[in-house]
Amino acid sequence: MEDTTNDWKLPWTGGCRCDRVRFRVTMPPLVSMACHCLGCQRMSASAFSLSLLLLSAGFEVTAGEPVIGGLHGPNRHFHCPHCKSWLFGRPDGMDHLVVLRPTMLDEHAWFAPFMETGTAEKLPWVSTPAIYSFPDLPPPEQYTPIMQDFAVRGARPS
């Protein structure tokens, strides 16, 4: 398989609004997403949340100590303790994954959602350029083909 790491112009850096928490991404994302569920609408104070699914091995916090906020259960949302920016999440039972808020990247204008979820709760006026769309979360067996498609034709930074 072809190494596309350089296509993504890695590493990426990013941080919270006040810049007290900083992070670094060293591996390409698995997929980019928008979630329209009511929970994400409330967490983001917007019509949907944006996410990049990453391998934990390619993500590290380089400054500051994020704290758990938002969801305090098995799925954990991490925030800056000072400015309260929602930075990333860790899904329950999947410690090998990080769900990063792409607008926390220093350079994020290239981002576009490849997949959208939670469309059963989508606001009627919202549209995204997502190629895949699901009323809830896709079944687990659909993630691999979606990620393979994203690796081939997903948005790459210009």
C-alpha positions as CSV (number, residue, x, y, z in Angstrom):
1,M,0.0,0.0,0.0
2,E,1.2,3.5,-0.9
3,D,2.4,5.7,2.0
4,T,0.3,8.9,1.8
5,T,1.6,10.5,5.0
6,N,3.4,13.3,3.2
7,D,0.2,14.0,1.2
8,W,-1.3,15.2,4.5
9,K,1.6,17.6,5.2
10,L,2.1,16.1,8.7
11,P,2.8,16.8,11.5
12,W,-0.1,19.0,12.4
13,T,-0.3,21.1,15.5
14,G,-3.3,22.6,17.3
15,G,-4.7,23.8,20.5
16,C,-7.6,25.2,22.4
17,R,-8.9,28.8,22.1
18,C,-6.6,30.1,24.9
19,D,-3.7,28.0,23.7
20,R,-3.0,26.5,27.1
21,V,-3.6,23.0,25.8
22,R,-1.6,22.1,22.7
23,F,-1.4,18.8,20.7
24,R,0.3,17.3,17.7
25,V,-1.0,14.9,15.0
26,T,1.6,12.7,13.3
27,M,-0.5,10.1,11.4
28,P,-3.2,10.7,8.7
29,P,-6.8,10.7,9.8
30,L,-9.0,7.6,9.2
31,V,-12.0,9.6,8.2
32,S,-13.6,13.1,8.5
33,M,-17.1,13.4,9.9
34,A,-20.0,15.7,10.8
35,C,-22.5,14.5,13.4
36,H,-26.0,16.0,13.4
37,C,-27.3,14.3,16.6
38,L,-28.9,16.5,19.3
39,G,-26.1,15.8,21.7
40,C,-23.5,17.2,19.2
41,Q,-25.7,20.1,18.4
42,R,-25.8,21.0,22.1
43,M,-22.1,20.3,22.7
44,S,-21.0,22.4,19.8
45,A,-23.7,25.1,20.1
46,S,-24.2,24.7,16.4
47,A,-26.1,22.6,13.8
48,F,-23.5,19.7,14.0
49,S,-20.1,18.8,15.3
50,L,-17.0,18.1,13.2
51,S,-14.6,15.3,13.8
52,L,-11.4,13.6,12.6
53,L,-11.0,10.0,13.5
54,L,-7.4,9.4,14.4
55,L,-5.3,6.5,15.7
56,S,-4.1,7.3,19.2
57,A,-0.6,6.4,18.2
58,G,-0.6,9.5,16.0
59,F,-1.9,12.0,18.6
60,E,-0.3,13.5,21.6
61,V,-1.0,16.4,23.9
62,T,2.1,18.5,24.0
63,A,1.2,21.2,26.5
64,G,-1.4,21.5,29.3
65,E,-3.7,19.0,30.9
66,P,-7.1,18.5,29.3
67,V,-10.0,17.6,31.6
68,I,-13.1,15.6,31.0
69,G,-16.2,17.7,30.3
70,G,-19.4,17.3,28.4
71,L,-19.9,13.5,28.6
72,H,-18.6,12.0,31.8
73,G,-19.5,8.4,31.1
74,P,-17.7,5.7,29.1
75,N,-17.3,8.0,26.1
76,R,-15.1,10.9,27.3
77,H,-14.9,14.4,25.9
78,F,-11.7,16.3,26.7
79,H,-11.7,20.1,27.2
80,C,-9.3,22.8,28.2
81,P,-9.7,23.5,31.9
82,H,-9.3,27.2,31.4
83,C,-11.3,28.2,28.2
84,K,-13.5,25.1,28.1
85,S,-12.8,24.4,24.4
86,W,-14.0,20.9,23.4
87,L,-10.8,19.4,21.9
88,F,-11.2,15.7,21.4
89,G,-12.9,12.6,22.6
90,R,-12.1,9.0,23.4
91,P,-14.8,6.4,22.5
92,D,-15.6,3.8,25.1
93,G,-13.6,0.6,24.6
94,M,-11.6,2.0,21.7
95,D,-8.5,3.4,23.4
96,H,-6.7,3.1,20.0
97,L,-8.8,5.9,18.6
98,V,-9.1,9.7,19.2
99,V,-12.0,11.8,17.8
100,L,-10.4,15.2,17.3
101,R,-12.3,18.5,16.7
102,P,-10.6,19.6,13.4
103,T,-11.2,23.3,14.0
104,M,-8.8,23.0,16.9
105,L,-6.0,22.4,14.3
106,D,-3.9,25.5,13.6
107,E,-4.5,25.0,9.9
108,H,-8.0,23.5,9.2
109,A,-9.5,25.3,6.2
110,W,-9.0,22.1,4.1
111,F,-11.4,20.1,6.3
112,A,-14.6,18.7,4.8
113,P,-16.7,16.0,6.2
114,F,-16.5,12.7,4.3
115,M,-19.2,11.0,6.3
116,E,-22.2,12.4,8.3
117,T,-24.0,10.7,11.1
118,G,-27.1,11.4,13.2
119,T,-29.0,12.7,10.2
120,A,-32.3,11.6,11.8
121,E,-31.9,14.7,14.0
122,K,-30.4,16.9,11.3
123,L,-31.8,20.4,11.1
124,P,-33.8,20.7,7.9
125,W,-31.7,23.6,6.4
126,V,-28.3,21.9,6.9
127,S,-26.3,20.3,4.1
128,T,-22.7,19.0,4.0
129,P,-20.5,17.7,1.1
130,A,-20.4,14.3,2.9
131,I,-20.3,11.3,0.6
132,Y,-21.7,8.9,3.2
133,S,-24.8,9.6,5.3
134,F,-26.4,7.7,8.1
135,P,-29.4,8.4,10.3
136,D,-27.5,7.2,13.4
137,L,-24.0,5.7,13.5
138,P,-23.0,3.3,10.7
139,P,-22.9,-0.4,11.5
140,P,-19.3,-1.4,12.6
141,E,-18.7,-3.4,9.4
142,Q,-19.2,-0.3,7.3
143,Y,-16.4,1.7,8.9
144,T,-13.5,-0.2,7.1
145,P,-14.8,0.3,3.6
146,I,-15.6,4.0,4.3
147,M,-12.1,4.5,5.8
148,Q,-10.6,2.8,2.7
149,D,-12.5,5.0,0.4
150,F,-11.5,8.1,2.4
151,A,-7.8,7.0,2.2
152,V,-8.1,7.0,-1.6
153,R,-10.2,10.1,-2.2
154,G,-10.6,11.9,1.1
155,A,-9.9,15.6,1.5
156,R,-6.2,16.4,1.5
157,P,-4.8,19.7,2.6
158,S,-3.7,21.9,-0.3
